[in-house]
């Protein structure tokens, strides 16, 4: 009887730990009480001119950050096009306060020059950032970004021929460098614009 009771208690303990873990993750993504402490942080990356930049270089401005890669067939272009459209709907004063940032999850192929041209193709204010594998891994971990290489279907064994499965979320970071809000993939341009206006007023 005692052994049976201990087994039940063990199972309940495992369930409780799992529930706490799941609940904490939901709180992070739903903007719960501790969300700002769970997402974001310092980073060191490289801009389109090959210059080392850190999160401190953007202090005083809002950052709208998206993680993706230039070889992305559809998700990234869709998300970045929405960012560009929202930027154009903001007033000049609002645009001045906000810097849209595109951080690669594929630093092997996304060199500084590639990132610079790609980001500029969407919006003149968009900043493309890359870095070493370690630098990119660090910022992805800080923002809880998922990313993993996946060989493209029907391709050869060429090491440069692959896709990258990745999460698709926009992160809004305040002038003080703290995470403020996130926007899931599929957020409409109007919804994104209206939300940004509320923060930038």
URFEN-V619134 format. One record per residue. PHI is phi in degrees with one decimal (999 if undefined). Layout:
phi=PHI
phi=PHI
//
This chain:
phi=999
phi=-65.6
phi=-62.6
phi=-63.7
phi=-64.5
phi=-63.2
phi=-65.1
phi=-63.2
phi=-63.1
phi=-64.2
phi=-63.3
phi=-62.9
phi=-64.7
phi=-64.0
phi=-62.3
phi=-64.1
phi=-62.1
phi=-63.8
phi=-63.9
phi=-63.7
phi=-63.1
phi=-66.1
phi=-61.8
phi=-64.8
phi=-67.5
phi=-63.5
phi=-62.0
phi=-60.3
phi=-81.0
phi=-98.0
phi=77.1
phi=-67.6
phi=-55.2
phi=-102.5
phi=-59.9
phi=-65.3
phi=-86.6
phi=-98.8
phi=-122.6
phi=92.4
phi=143.4
phi=-72.4
phi=-151.9
phi=-130.0
phi=-135.3
phi=-127.7
phi=-87.4
phi=-65.1
phi=-98.1
phi=82.1
phi=-91.1
phi=-71.6
phi=-129.8
phi=-126.6
phi=-60.2
phi=-64.4
phi=-67.4
phi=-106.4
phi=-59.7
phi=93.4
phi=-123.6
phi=-77.0
phi=-119.3
phi=-112.8
phi=-103.9
phi=-130.2
phi=-106.0
phi=-169.9
phi=-155.4
phi=-72.3
phi=-87.3
phi=-60.3
phi=-73.4
phi=-150.2
phi=-61.4
phi=-64.6
phi=-57.6
phi=-65.2
phi=-64.7
phi=-69.6
phi=-66.3
phi=-65.7
phi=-61.8
phi=-61.5
phi=-65.5
phi=-66.0
phi=-57.9
phi=-69.0
phi=-85.7
phi=-80.0
phi=-74.4
phi=-58.7
phi=-66.4
phi=-70.5
phi=-62.1
phi=-61.5
phi=-83.0
phi=-121.0
phi=-117.8
phi=-78.8
phi=-126.6
phi=-113.2
phi=-106.7
phi=-75.2
phi=-107.0
phi=-133.9
phi=-65.0
phi=-61.3
phi=-98.2
phi=-88.2
phi=-74.1
phi=-54.0
phi=-63.8
phi=-63.6
phi=-64.2
phi=-61.5
phi=-66.7
phi=-65.7
phi=-63.6
phi=-64.9
phi=-68.0
phi=-93.5
phi=-160.4
phi=-62.0
phi=-89.9
phi=-72.6
phi=-107.1
phi=-98.7
phi=-125.1
phi=-133.8
phi=160.7
phi=-74.7
phi=-56.7
phi=-67.5
phi=-64.3
phi=-67.1
phi=-60.6
phi=-65.2
phi=-71.6
phi=-64.8
phi=-65.3
phi=-61.9
phi=-97.5
phi=55.8
phi=-92.6
phi=-90.4
phi=-160.5
phi=-152.4
phi=-67.7
phi=-142.1
phi=-60.8
phi=-65.2
phi=-66.3
phi=74.0
phi=-106.0
phi=-79.7
phi=-87.0
phi=-55.2
phi=-64.7
phi=-92.5
phi=-101.6
phi=-159.7
phi=-109.3
phi=-127.6
phi=-75.5
phi=-153.3
phi=-70.8
phi=-130.8
phi=-139.1
phi=-97.0
phi=-112.6
phi=-102.2
phi=-118.1
phi=-75.0
phi=-59.2
phi=-90.7
phi=87.4
phi=-96.5
phi=-61.6
phi=-116.3
phi=-158.7
phi=-131.1
phi=-128.4
phi=-70.3
phi=-60.4
phi=100.8
phi=-60.6
phi=-70.9
phi=-59.6
phi=-64.0
phi=-64.6
phi=-64.7
phi=-60.7
phi=-62.1
phi=-66.0
phi=-62.7
phi=-60.1
phi=-64.1
phi=-76.6
phi=-86.8
phi=-65.9
//
